[in-house]
């Protein structure tokens, strides 16, 4: 079900023409993403992946590293991608208060425990606006209110946290999950577990992500 270059170009022209009249979708954002955003996937491969998913097929596509990539979930606002055996992507189109939209791209590495990074872009991928819409929590933010004074002890036992991200477009909620217990020995983690939150949530208010009350 390989798409020809003609149909690939035609598809992109239709996407570009429709962008001015319709809200951006996750599939369109994925197809239009520059090569540096998804370096393992060229345009034809991305279009094939969309085509396979929409046809109800689980056929993976060969990526630039001779691995297999495929879309595992797709809605107008959100796409989930198994990029490699050890990495996944979550692409979400998020409406803004001024009627525009941004694209959140969450990259998660599966080993040694799920750990994510999030970048937020303008809808045409031209600007990385992460710093203006999201403040990544530091270790102190993960401490419970009653254990803020224990940060020195926690830092001495847990040098870094492994945190996975996921965004729910309907609830406009970003959930950060602490997976550090899957990496640190149970004996060590038991010492700091009472001081650490297991989950943090953020709400998209139309302009930026703010801690949920």
MIDOSE-1310 file (N, C-alpha, C; in nm, 2 decimals, decimal comma, always signed):
residues 213
xxxx	+0,09/-0,12/+0,00/+0,00/+0,00/+0,00/+0,09/+0,12/+0,00; +0,19/+0,12/-0,08/+0,29/+0,23/-0,08/+0,23/+0,34/-0,16; +0,24/+0,46/-0,10/+0,19/+0,58/-0,17/+0,30/+0,63/-0,27; +0,26/+0,68/-0,39/+0,35/+0,73/-0,48/+0,39/+0,87/-0,44
xxxx	+0,50/+0,92/-0,50/+0,55/+1,06/-0,47/+0,44/+1,16/-0,51; +0,37/+1,13/-0,62/+0,26/+1,22/-0,66/+0,15/+1,24/-0,55; +0,11/+1,12/-0,50/+0,00/+1,13/-0,40/+0,05/+1,19/-0,27; +0,18/+1,17/-0,24/+0,24/+1,23/-0,12/+0,24/+1,38/-0,13
xxxx	+0,28/+1,43/-0,24/+0,29/+1,58/-0,26/+0,15/+1,63/-0,27; +0,05/+1,56/-0,33/-0,08/+1,61/-0,34/-0,15/+1,61/-0,20; -0,11/+1,51/-0,12/-0,16/+1,51/+0,02/-0,12/+1,64/+0,10; +0,01/+1,67/+0,08/+0,07/+1,78/+0,16/+0,01/+1,91/+0,11
xxxx	-0,02/+1,92/-0,02/-0,08/+2,04/-0,07/-0,22/+2,06/-0,02; -0,30/+1,95/-0,01/-0,43/+1,96/+0,05/-0,43/+1,99/+0,20; -0,33/+1,94/+0,27/-0,31/+1,97/+0,41/-0,29/+2,12/+0,42; -0,19/+2,17/+0,34/-0,16/+2,31/+0,35/-0,28/+2,40/+0,32
xxxx	-0,35/+2,36/+0,21/-0,47/+2,44/+0,17/-0,58/+2,44/+0,28; -0,59/+2,32/+0,34/-0,70/+2,31/+0,44/-0,67/+2,37/+0,57; -0,54/+2,40/+0,60/-0,50/+2,45/+0,73/-0,57/+2,58/+0,76; -0,59/+2,66/+0,66/-0,64/+2,80/+0,68/-0,79/+2,79/+0,71
xxxx	-0,86/+2,68/+0,68/-1,00/+2,67/+0,70/-1,04/+2,57/+0,80; -0,96/+2,48/+0,84/-0,99/+2,38/+0,94/-0,89/+2,37/+1,05; -0,94/+2,33/+1,17/-0,85/+2,31/+1,28/-0,74/+2,21/+1,25; -0,62/+2,23/+1,29/-0,51/+2,14/+1,27/-0,54/+2,01/+1,34
xxxx	-0,51/+1,89/+1,28/-0,53/+1,76/+1,34/-0,39/+1,70/+1,37; -0,39/+1,60/+1,45/-0,27/+1,54/+1,49/-0,21/+1,47/+1,37; -0,29/+1,41/+1,28/-0,23/+1,34/+1,16/-0,17/+1,45/+1,07; -0,23/+1,56/+1,05/-0,17/+1,66/+0,96/-0,04/+1,72/+1,02
xxxx	-0,05/+1,74/+1,16/+0,07/+1,79/+1,22/+0,19/+1,69/+1,21; +0,16/+1,56/+1,22/+0,26/+1,46/+1,21/+0,32/+1,46/+1,06; +0,23/+1,47/+0,97/+0,27/+1,47/+0,83/+0,36/+1,59/+0,79; +0,32/+1,70/+0,85/+0,39/+1,83/+0,82/+0,52/+1,85/+0,90
xxxx	+0,55/+1,77/+1,00/+0,66/+1,79/+1,09/+0,79/+1,79/+1,01; +0,88/+1,88/+1,04/+1,01/+1,88/+0,97/+1,09/+1,75/+1,00; +1,19/+1,72/+0,92/+1,27/+1,60/+0,93/+1,34/+1,59/+1,07; +1,38/+1,71/+1,12/+1,45/+1,71/+1,25/+1,37/+1,67/+1,37
xxxx	+1,23/+1,68/+1,35/+1,14/+1,65/+1,46/+1,13/+1,50/+1,47; +1,12/+1,43/+1,36/+1,11/+1,29/+1,35/+1,22/+1,24/+1,26; +1,35/+1,24/+1,30/+1,46/+1,21/+1,21/+1,46/+1,07/+1,15; +1,39/+0,98/+1,22/+1,38/+0,84/+1,17/+1,28/+0,82/+1,06
xxxx	+1,20/+0,92/+1,03/+1,08/+0,90/+0,94/+1,09/+1,01/+0,83; +1,08/+0,96/+0,70/+1,06/+1,06/+0,59/+0,92/+1,08/+0,57; +0,88/+1,17/+0,47/+0,74/+1,20/+0,45/+0,66/+1,08/+0,40; +0,71/+1,00/+0,31/+0,64/+0,89/+0,26/+0,61/+0,78/+0,37
xxxx	+0,71/+0,76/+0,46/+0,69/+0,67/+0,57/+0,58/+0,72/+0,66; +0,58/+0,85/+0,69/+0,48/+0,90/+0,78/+0,34/+0,88/+0,72; +0,33/+0,91/+0,59/+0,20/+0,90/+0,52/+0,16/+0,75/+0,52; +0,25/+0,66/+0,50/+0,22/+0,52/+0,50/+0,17/+0,48/+0,64
xxxx	+0,23/+0,53/+0,74/+0,19/+0,49/+0,88/+0,04/+0,54/+0,91; +0,01/+0,66/+0,86/-0,13/+0,71/+0,87/-0,22/+0,62/+0,80; -0,18/+0,59/+0,67/-0,27/+0,51/+0,59/-0,29/+0,37/+0,65; -0,19/+0,31/+0,70/-0,20/+0,18/+0,76/-0,30/+0,18/+0,88
xxxx	-0,28/+0,28/+0,97/-0,37/+0,29/+1,08/-0,51/+0,32/+1,04; -0,54/+0,41/+0,95/-0,67/+0,44/+0,91/-0,74/+0,32/+0,84; -0,66/+0,23/+0,79/-0,71/+0,11/+0,72/-0,73/-0,01/+0,82; -0,70/+0,02/+0,95/-0,72/-0,09/+1,05/-0,61/-0,19/+1,05
xxxx	-0,49/-0,15/+1,00/-0,38/-0,25/+0,99/-0,28/-0,21/+1,10; -0,21/-0,32/+1,15/-0,10/-0,30/+1,24/+0,03/-0,31/+1,18; +0,04/-0,31/+1,05/+0,16/-0,32/+0,98/+0,26/-0,21/+1,02; +0,38/-0,25/+1,06/+0,48/-0,14/+1,10/+0,55/-0,09/+0,97
xxxx	+0,61/+0,03/+0,98/+0,69/+0,08/+0,87/+0,83/+0,09/+0,91; +0,92/+0,06/+0,81/+1,06/+0,06/+0,83/+1,11/+0,20/+0,84; +1,19/+0,23/+0,95/+1,24/+0,36/+0,98/+1,39/+0,37/+0,93; +1,45/+0,49/+0,95/+1,58/+0,51/+0,89/+1,69/+0,43/+0,96
xxxx	+1,66/+0,37/+1,08/+1,76/+0,29/+1,14/+1,73/+0,14/+1,12; +1,64/+0,11/+1,02/+1,60/-0,02/+0,98/+1,52/-0,09/+1,10; +1,47/-0,01/+1,18/+1,37/-0,06/+1,28/+1,23/-0,04/+1,23; +1,14/-0,07/+1,32/+1,00/-0,07/+1,29/+0,92/+0,04/+1,37
xxxx	+0,84/+0,12/+1,30/+0,76/+0,23/+1,36/+0,62/+0,21/+1,32; +0,53/+0,24/+1,41/+0,39/+0,24/+1,37/+0,31/+0,33/+1,47; +0,19/+0,37/+1,42/+0,10/+0,45/+1,50/+0,01/+0,35/+1,58; +0,00/+0,37/+1,70/-0,08/+0,28/+1,79/-0,22/+0,34/+1,83
xxxx	-0,23/+0,48/+1,82/-0,36/+0,54/+1,85/-0,37/+0,67/+1,78; -0,49/+0,71/+1,73/-0,50/+0,83/+1,65/-0,64/+0,89/+1,67; -0,65/+1,01/+1,71/-0,77/+1,09/+1,71/-0,75/+1,22/+1,65; -0,85/+1,30/+1,63/-0,82/+1,43/+1,57/-0,72/+1,52/+1,65
xxxx	-0,72/+1,50/+1,78/-0,63/+1,58/+1,86/-0,50/+1,52/+1,91; -0,49/+1,38/+1,90/-0,38/+1,31/+1,96/-0,34/+1,19/+1,88; -0,21/+1,17/+1,88/-0,15/+1,05/+1,81/-0,05/+0,99/+1,90; -0,04/+0,86/+1,90/+0,06/+0,78/+1,98/+0,14/+0,70/+1,88
xxxx	+0,27/+0,70/+1,89/+0,36/+0,63/+1,80/+0,46/+0,54/+1,87; +0,47/+0,42/+1,83/+0,58/+0,34/+1,87/+0,69/+0,36/+1,77; +0,79/+0,44/+1,81/+0,90/+0,48/+1,72/+1,00/+0,37/+1,71; +1,04/+0,31/+1,82/+1,14/+0,20/+1,83/+1,09/+0,11/+1,93
xxxx	+1,16/+0,00/+1,95/+1,13/-0,10/+2,06/+1,14/-0,03/+2,20; +1,22/+0,08/+2,21/+1,24/+0,14/+2,34/+1,19/+0,28/+2,35; +1,12/+0,33/+2,25/+1,08/+0,47/+2,26/+0,94/+0,49/+2,19; +0,86/+0,58/+2,26/+0,73/+0,62/+2,20/+0,72/+0,77/+2,20
xxxx	+0,63/+0,81/+2,11/+0,60/+0,95/+2,10/+0,45/+0,97/+2,12; +0,41/+1,09/+2,18/+0,28/+1,13/+2,19/+0,27/+1,27/+2,14; +0,19/+1,29/+2,03/+0,18/+1,42/+1,96/+0,03/+1,47/+1,99; +0,02/+1,59/+2,04/-0,11/+1,64/+2,08/-0,12/+1,78/+2,02
xxxx	-0,23/+1,81/+1,95/-0,27/+1,94/+1,91/-0,36/+2,01/+2,01; -0,31/+2,12/+2,07/-0,38/+2,18/+2,18/-0,43/+2,32/+2,14; -0,56/+2,34/+2,14/-0,61/+2,48/+2,11/-0,57/+2,58/+2,22; -0,54/+2,70/+2,17/-0,51/+2,81/+2,26/-0,62/+2,91/+2,28
xxxx	-0,61/+2,99/+2,38/-0,72/+3,08/+2,41/-0,75/+3,18/+2,30; -0,65/+3,21/+2,21/-0,67/+3,31/+2,11/-0,72/+3,25/+1,98; -0,77/+3,12/+1,98/-0,82/+3,05/+1,86/-0,71/+2,99/+1,78; -0,59/+2,99/+1,82/-0,48/+2,93/+1,75/-0,46/+2,79/+1,81
xxxx	-0,34/+2,73/+1,79/-0,31/+2,60/+1,85/-0,16/+2,58/+1,86; -0,12/+2,50/+1,95/+0,02/+2,46/+1,96/+0,03/+2,30/+1,96; +0,15/+2,25/+1,94/+0,17/+2,11/+1,93/+0,26/+2,07/+2,04; +0,21/+1,98/+2,12/+0,29/+1,92/+2,23/+0,35/+1,79/+2,18
xxxx	+0,48/+1,77/+2,19/+0,54/+1,64/+2,15/+0,61/+1,58/+2,27; +0,56/+1,47/+2,32/+0,61/+1,40/+2,44/+0,69/+1,28/+2,39; +0,82/+1,27/+2,42/+0,90/+1,16/+2,39/+0,93/+1,08/+2,51; +0,91/+0,95/+2,51/+0,93/+0,86/+2,62/+1,02/+0,75/+2,59
xxxx	+1,13/+0,73/+2,67/+1,22/+0,62/+2,66/+1,18/+0,52/+2,76; +1,18/+0,39/+2,72/+1,12/+0,28/+2,80/+1,21/+0,23/+2,90; +1,34/+0,25/+2,89/+1,44/+0,18/+2,98/+1,53/+0,29/+3,04; +1,57/+0,27/+3,17/+1,54/+0,15/+3,26/+1,40/+0,16/+3,32
xxxx	+1,34/+0,27/+3,31/+1,20/+0,29/+3,35/+1,15/+0,40/+3,26; +1,02/+0,41/+3,23/+0,97/+0,52/+3,15/+1,01/+0,66/+3,19; +1,07/+0,73/+3,10/+1,12/+0,87/+3,13/+1,09/+0,96/+3,01; +1,02/+1,07/+3,03/+0,97/+1,15/+2,92/+1,04/+1,29/+2,91
xxxx	+1,03/+1,35/+2,80/+1,07/+1,49/+2,77/+0,95/+1,54/+2,69; +0,92/+1,67/+2,72/+0,81/+1,73/+2,64/+0,86/+1,86/+2,58; +0,83/+1,88/+2,45/+0,86/+2,00/+2,38/+0,72/+2,05/+2,32; +0,71/+2,18/+2,32/+0,58/+2,24/+2,27/+0,62/+2,34/+2,15
xxxx	+0,55/+2,32/+2,04/+0,59/+2,40/+1,92/+0,47/+2,48/+1,87; +0,49/+2,59/+1,80/+0,39/+2,65/+1,72/+0,33/+2,56/+1,62; +0,21/+2,59/+1,58/+0,14/+2,49/+1,49/+0,20/+2,46/+1,36; +0,30/+2,54/+1,32/+0,37/+2,52/+1,19/+0,51/+2,46/+1,22
xxxx	+0,54/+2,43/+1,35/+0,66/+2,37/+1,39/+0,78/+2,47/+1,38; +0,76/+2,59/+1,35/+0,87/+2,69/+1,33/+0,93/+2,74/+1,46; +0,85/+2,74/+1,57/+0,90/+2,79/+1,70/+0,88/+2,69/+1,81; +0,99/+2,67/+1,89/+0,98/+2,59/+2,01/+0,94/+2,69/+2,12
xxxx	+0,82/+2,67/+2,17/+0,77/+2,77/+2,27/+0,76/+2,70/+2,41; +0,83/+2,59/+2,43/+0,82/+2,52/+2,56/+0,85/+2,61/+2,68; +0,95/+2,69/+2,68/+0,99/+2,77/+2,79/+0,88/+2,87/+2,83; +0,80/+2,91/+2,74/+0,70/+3,01/+2,77/+0,56/+2,95/+2,81
xxxx	+0,55/+2,82/+2,80/+0,42/+2,76/+2,84/+0,43/+2,65/+2,94; +0,55/+2,61/+2,98/+0,57/+2,50/+3,08/+0,70/+2,51/+3,15; +0,68/+2,50/+3,29/+0,80/+2,50/+3,38/+0,81/+2,36/+3,43; +0,92/+2,29/+3,39/+0,94/+2,15/+3,43/+0,97/+2,15/+3,58
xxxx	+0,90/+2,06/+3,65/+0,92/+2,05/+3,79/+1,06/+2,00/+3,83; +1,12/+2,05/+3,93/+1,24/+2,00/+3,98/+1,22/+1,91/+4,10; +1,32/+1,86/+4,16/+1,31/+1,76/+4,27/+1,23/+1,82/+4,38; +1,26/+1,95/+4,41/+1,18/+2,01/+4,53/+1,03/+2,01/+4,50
xxxx	+0,99/+2,02/+4,38/+0,85/+2,02/+4,35/+0,78/+1,88/+4,37; +0,86/+1,78/+4,37/+0,81/+1,64/+4,39/+0,80/+1,60/+4,53; +0,86/+1,68/+4,62/+0,85/+1,65/+4,76/+0,72/+1,69/+4,82; +0,66/+1,61/+4,90/+0,54/+1,63/+4,97/+0,55/+1,76/+5,06
xxxx	+0,44/+1,82/+5,09/+0,45/+1,94/+5,17/+0,51/+1,92/+5,30; +0,49/+1,81/+5,36/+0,55/+1,78/+5,49/+0,69/+1,74/+5,49; +0,75/+1,72/+5,37/+0,89/+1,67/+5,37/+0,98/+1,76/+5,29; +0,95/+1,89/+5,27/+1,03/+1,98/+5,20/+1,17/+1,99/+5,26
xxxx	+1,18/+1,98/+5,39/+1,31/+2,00/+5,46/+1,40/+1,87/+5,44; +1,34/+1,77/+5,38/+1,42/+1,64/+5,36/+1,49/+1,64/+5,22; +1,49/+1,75/+5,15/+1,55/+1,75/+5,01/+1,69/+1,70/+5,01; +1,77/+1,73/+5,11/+1,91/+1,69/+5,11/+1,92/+1,54/+5,12
xxxx	+1,84/+1,48/+5,20/+1,84/+1,33/+5,22/+1,80/+1,27/+5,09; +1,69/+1,32/+5,03/+1,64/+1,26/+4,91/+1,74/+1,27/+4,80; +1,80/+1,39/+4,78/+1,90/+1,41/+4,68/+2,02/+1,31/+4,70; +2,05/+1,28/+4,82/+2,17/+1,19/+4,84/+2,14/+1,05/+4,81
xxxx	+2,01/+1,01/+4,81/+1,97/+0,87/+4,77/+1,92/+0,86/+4,63; +1,85/+0,96/+4,58/+1,79/+0,96/+4,45/+1,85/+1,08/+4,37; +1,96/+1,05/+4,29/+2,02/+1,16/+4,22/+1,94/+1,23/+4,11; +1,84/+1,15/+4,06/+1,75/+1,20/+3,96/+1,62/+1,12/+3,96
xxxx	+1,52/+1,18/+3,90/+1,39/+1,11/+3,89/+1,36/+1,07/+3,75; +1,29/+0,96/+3,74/+1,24/+0,91/+3,60/+1,09/+0,94/+3,60; +1,05/+1,03/+3,51/+0,91/+1,08/+3,51/+0,85/+1,06/+3,37; +0,74/+1,00/+3,36/+0,67/+0,99/+3,23/+0,55/+1,08/+3,22
xxxx	+0,53/+1,14/+3,10/+0,43/+1,24/+3,08/+0,32/+1,18/+2,99; +0,20/+1,23/+3,01/+0,09/+1,20/+2,91/-0,02/+1,31/+2,92; -0,07/+1,35/+2,81/-0,17/+1,46/+2,80/-0,30/+1,41/+2,76; -0,41/+1,45/+2,83/-0,55/+1,41/+2,79/-0,61/+1,53/+2,73
xxxx	-0,63/+1,53/+2,60/-0,69/+1,65/+2,53/-0,83/+1,69/+2,58; -0,91/+1,59/+2,61/-1,05/+1,63/+2,66/-1,05/+1,69/+2,79; -0,97/+1,64/+2,88/-0,96/+1,70/+3,02/-0,86/+1,82/+3,02; -0,78/+1,84/+2,91/-0,68/+1,94/+2,91/-0,58/+1,93/+3,03
xxxx	-0,55/+1,80/+3,05/-0,47/+1,77/+3,17/-0,34/+1,70/+3,13; -0,23/+1,75/+3,18/-0,10/+1,68/+3,17/-0,07/+1,61/+3,30; -0,04/+1,48/+3,29/-0,01/+1,40/+3,40/+0,13/+1,35/+3,40; +0,20/+1,38/+3,51/+0,34/+1,34/+3,52/+0,35/+1,23/+3,63
xxxx	+0,40/+1,11/+3,59/+0,40/+1,00/+3,68/+0,55/+0,96/+3,72; +0,57/+0,95/+3,85/+0,70/+0,92/+3,91/+0,73/+0,77/+3,89; +0,82/+0,73/+3,81/+0,86/+0,59/+3,78/+0,99/+0,55/+3,85; +1,04/+0,64/+3,93/+1,18/+0,61/+3,99/+1,19/+0,48/+4,07
xxxx	+1,08/+0,44/+4,13/+1,08/+0,32/+4,21/+1,11/+0,19/+4,12; +1,09/+0,21/+3,99/+1,12/+0,09/+3,90/+1,26/+0,09/+3,87; +1,34/+0,19/+3,90/+1,48/+0,20/+3,87/+1,57/+0,18/+3,99; +1,53/+0,24/+4,10/+1,61/+0,23/+4,23/+1,57/+0,10/+4,30
xxxx	+1,67/+0,04/+4,37/+1,64/-0,08/+4,45/+1,53/-0,05/+4,55; +1,44/-0,15/+4,58/+1,33/-0,13/+4,67/+1,37/-0,08/+4,81; +1,49/-0,13/+4,85/+1,54/-0,09/+4,99/+1,57/+0,06/+4,99; +1,63/+0,11/+4,89/+1,67/+0,25/+4,89/+1,54/+0,34/+4,87
xxxx	+1,45/+0,29/+4,78/+1,34/+0,38/+4,75/+1,24/+0,38/+4,87; +1,24/+0,28/+4,95/+1,15/+0,27/+5,06/+1,19/+0,39/+5,16; +1,31/+0,43/+5,16/+1,36/+0,53/+5,25/+1,30/+0,67/+5,21; +1,29/+0,70/+5,08/+1,25/+0,83/+5,04/+1,10/+0,83/+4,99
xxxx	+1,04/+0,71/+4,97/+0,91/+0,71/+4,92/+0,81/+0,80/+4,99; +0,81/+0,80/+5,12/+0,71/+0,89/+5,19/+0,73/+1,04/+5,16; +0,85/+1,07/+5,11/+0,87/+1,22/+5,09/+0,84/+1,26/+4,94; +0,81/+1,16/+4,86/+0,80/+1,19/+4,71/+0,65/+1,17/+4,67
xxxx	+0,60/+1,26/+4,59/+0,47/+1,24/+4,52/+0,48/+1,14/+4,42; +0,38/+1,07/+4,39/+0,37/+0,96/+4,29/+0,33/+1,02/+4,16; +0,25/+1,13/+4,16/+0,19/+1,19/+4,04/+0,18/+1,34/+4,06; +0,20/+1,42/+3,96/+0,18/+1,56/+3,95/+0,09/+1,59/+3,83
xxxx	+0,00/+1,68/+3,84/-0,09/+1,71/+3,73/-0,08/+1,86/+3,70; -0,10/+1,89/+3,57/-0,10/+2,03/+3,52/-0,22/+2,05/+3,43; -0,28/+2,17/+3,43/-0,39/+2,20/+3,35/-0,35/+2,30/+3,25; -0,40/+2,28/+3,12/-0,38/+2,37/+3,02/-0,49/+2,48/+3,03
xxxx	-0,45/+2,61/+3,05/-0,55/+2,71/+3,07/-0,57/+2,80/+2,94; -0,52/+2,75/+2,83/-0,54/+2,82/+2,70/-0,42/+2,89/+2,66; -0,33/+2,91/+2,76/-0,20/+2,99/+2,74/-0,08/+2,91/+2,78; -0,09/+2,84/+2,89/+0,02/+2,76/+2,94/-0,03/+2,65/+3,03
xxxx	+0,07/+2,56/+3,07/+0,04/+2,46/+3,17/+0,06/+2,51/+3,31; -0,05/+2,50/+3,39/-0,04/+2,55/+3,53/-0,06/+2,43/+3,63; +0,00/+2,43/+3,74/-0,02/+2,32/+3,84/-0,17/+2,31/+3,87; -0,22/+2,19/+3,87/-0,36/+2,17/+3,90/-0,38/+2,17/+4,05
x	-0,49/+2,24/+4,10/-0,51/+2,25/+4,24/-0,57/+2,12/+4,30
